[in-house]
Amino acid sequence: MIQPGQTYRRYDRTENATIRIRIESFTPGHNHAWVVDADTGKRARWVLIRNLHASRVTKTGQPRRTGYVLEQPTPGPKDQM
């Protein structure tokens, strides 16, 4: 489930860099989430949720070639103690 505070990453082969984003807001039922750059908090933009993935591999076990992969789930109440 997509929640504010989660961090996602994507490796950009053209720039040879890792791009990290943080979810700022998401309304369940909508097809997009408002994100910012995870490191700077800048570059706010909309991202389609179909591009946000919980796993680095597809259902067939192949590595993902597109989209963002969940890097850090939102901590739950037990994790904050």
N, C-alpha and C positions, 0 to 999 in steps of 0.2 A: 504494500500500500504506500502510495506517495504521500509524504508528510513534510511540512516546512522544517528546515534544518538539515535535511538529508543532503549528502554530498555525492555527486556523480562525477565520473571522469571519462574522458575520451582521448584516445591517442590519435593525433593528427599526423599521418604519414607525410603529407606534403610539407609540413613545417617541422617535422621531426620533434614534436613537442606534445606534452600531455595537457589537455584542457580540462579544468575542474570547474564545476558549477555547483551552486547551493540553491536549494528550493526555498524561495521566500514565501510564496503563497500558492495554494492549490485548493480548488473547490471540487469536491467529489461530484462526478457527473459531467464535468467539463473535459474537453479534449486537450487542454494546454495547462502549463504551469508557469508561473512567473519566477524567473531565476536570475541570479547575479553571479559574477565571477567569484569563486570560492575564496580566493586569496586576497582580493582587493575589495570586494563588495561593490564593484562598479560593473558597467556593461549590462545593465538590467534589460531583460528581453523575455519574450514568450518562447517556450519550447513545447512542441507537441509531445504528449505523454507516451505516444507509441514509440518514441525514441529513447525512453527511459527504461532500462532493463535491470532486473535484480541479479542476473547471472552473466558471467563473461562468455558463456557458451549457449548455443541454440538448443532447441529440443533434440536435435539430431547429434549433439555433441561437438559441433563445429564451432570454432571461435567466432565471435561476432565481428563483423567488418564495419558496421555502422552503428550509430547511436551512442548513448551514454550508459555506463555500467555503474551500479550502486557501489559506492566506496565506503560510506559510513552511514549505517542506519541511524535513525533518530533514537537516542537513548530512552529507554522506558523508565518507569518509576523505580524499579529494582536496581537499574544500572547507575542511578544518580547518587546512591548512598555510598 
